[in-house]
Structure formats: structure tokens, C-alpha cells
Amino acid sequence: MDSHELPLSYRQVFEKLKSQIDTALKSGLKSQSPAFIEEFAYTYLQCLSTFSQIKAHPQWQNYLHPCQKLIVQANVLLYPEEETSFSGLLESFWVKLPAQMWENRYFHLLSFSIILVTTFIGFIIVHQNFEMAPIMMPTFLRSSHELEAYLFSKSAQKTMLTTGRNYGVGAKTLFASFLFMNNLKVAIICFISGFLFGIPTFILLIQTGLMLGALPALFYNGDLIGLGAWLLPHGVPEISAIILAGGAGLRIGFTMLHPGSDGIGKALKKAIKSVTGTIFLCTILLIWAAIVESFVRQSTLSDSERYFIAALSFIPLFLLFARSYFAYRQCNQGVP
């Protein structure tokens, strides 16, 4: 046999692969029997092994291209990429994304509980001891003089609640972009911190709750109704996003601590896949919150109109939560 000629056994395995490819292309791989698909996959693996042998011999280089072409064709048939279509995107938004929320409902509930409990704790602490307020408040409100003004001065409270109402559209748009990026950073930290066993996520949720409790404590004897009208329209989507991001981070942290029998690699891959839709939803909520905070909070709307907007904000969130239950059942029970 000529040393430049491919061995018969090598040629036979590639001829067999070509025959199987022709059959799959003619009538479709999905229409073939499981036995055919199994044999096709086995032949494909044989060809991969044989191809590595061919590459190792310079005298067989002329066979590389046709053999590689057959291997690529077989790979495409056996492992087709998922097509991106409108119906596929619709299914992701209508089924997969809400189903992920329900799958991680206990972690989201834990995130919500942490914020709720620490909000009450923060309110009680600041209401009883004003000096504790600077520890819990954001940087721009940490001045003791400003905090004391909010506690005792109605004019200072009014200034805070009405700042920005005379800004133009350009300034409000820029402010909305800044708010979105800042809040998105907090949400991302909540999620990424899950890889540190969820400890920073837990701390960040506590800080968020303490801050939410401290602010109404400062306004308790002042314009508390005005504070609610100032805070709730954008607070509903914003805090919802933090709760969801916190839940996602806690899910990752729990997986780090309890990977199960599959090992940390597979467990983390599964956990990350289960929260990707939630992170996307957080982004949508934060865009919504930034727009409301910039254009509604800094508007001349009355308190009653602001409370009405806040109440309306609960409707899509409630519908999404209800949808998550049915989407989860659909994914796990095969409901058409």
C-alpha cells in the first residue's frame, strides 16, 4: 500500500459517516430511530479519534480537509444551535423568566424578610436614639446637622422633598441615567457577593433595611405622608429589584455552602442558570425606578397622585408573581 494512501479502516469509518450524514440530511435526523442516532454519534466519535491520527502523519495531509468537512457536518447535525426566533424569545419572557422567580422563591422570600425585619429595627433604633441615624443613612445624608434638621425642621424636610422639581428634561434624563447605574451597581454587588458564600449579600440587605427604617424615623413627627409620597413611587420597583438580586445572591451563596453530590462546578452552573432571568428582570425594574425617581419624584404631582402611581406599581409586580407560579408548573409538568 502506498504510504500516502489513507488506510482502509480509516476510509471505511469516514465513508460510513458520510452515508449517515446523507441519510440525516435527506429525511431529517429527528425522524430517525434512536438506534440510528446512537450509531451516528458513535461513528462521529470514531471519526474524531481517527482525524487526530491523520493529523499526526504529514503524508496524509491531503485528506484533512474532506475529513474535517464531514466531521463539521456531523457536529452540526448532532448538536444544532438553538435558533433565536420571536416565539423562542416570547417563551423565555412568558415562561422561563417567571419560572425562575418561583424556583428561587424561598431565597427571594428570605431576602424580603431580611429587609423587612431590619427596616423595623432601623426605625425603632433611630426613633429612640437619633445619634444612631448617621450609621444607617446614605453618604449624602450622613451630616449630623442635616439629619437633625430633618428631625426638627419642617422647612428642611420640605426642601428635601421638593428638590429637583424645577429641573429641565435634560437634567432629569441625566439624573435618571446616574440613578440607574448606581442602583444597578448595588444589584450586581448583591448578586456577585453570593460567590463569597452570600455573606456580603446578607450584609448589604441588612444595610438597605436599616436605611429604609431610619428615614421615616427622622420624619416621624414631621411630613411623614409627604415622605411616603416622595419615596414609594420609585421605591416599589427599586426595592423589588434589590430583593430579587439579593435572593439570587443568596441562592448562589447557598450553593457554595451546599453544592450537593454533583460537586461545586455543576451545582454552581445550575444555580447561575436559574437566576439569569432574574438578573435581567432586575435591570428592567431599575430602569423603571430610575425614570420614576427622576420624572415623578421630581415633579409637581400632589401626594395623592404619587400614592396612586405607587399603588399602580404593585399591579405588574403582583401579576408577575402570580405568573411565576403557573410558569413554574408549566416548565415542570409539561403543561402545553
Secondary structure, 3 states (H helix, E strand, C coil): CCCCCCCHHHHHHHHHHHHHHHHHHHHCHHHCCHHHHHHHHHHHHHHHHHHHHHHCCHHHHHHHHHHHHHHHHHHHHHCCCCCCCHHHHHHHHHHHHHHHHHHCHHHHHHHHHHHHHHHHHHHHHHHHCHHHHHHHCCHHHCCHHHHHHHHHCHHHHHHHHHCCCCCCHHHHHHHHHHHHHHHHHHHHHHHHHHHHCCHHHHHHHHHHHHHHHHHHHHCCCCCHHHHHHHHHHHHHHHHHHHHHHHHHHHHHHHHHHCCCCCCHHHHHHHHHHHHHHHHHHHHHHHHHHHHHHHHCCCCCCCHHHHHHHHHHHHHHHHHHHHHHHHHHHHHHHCCC
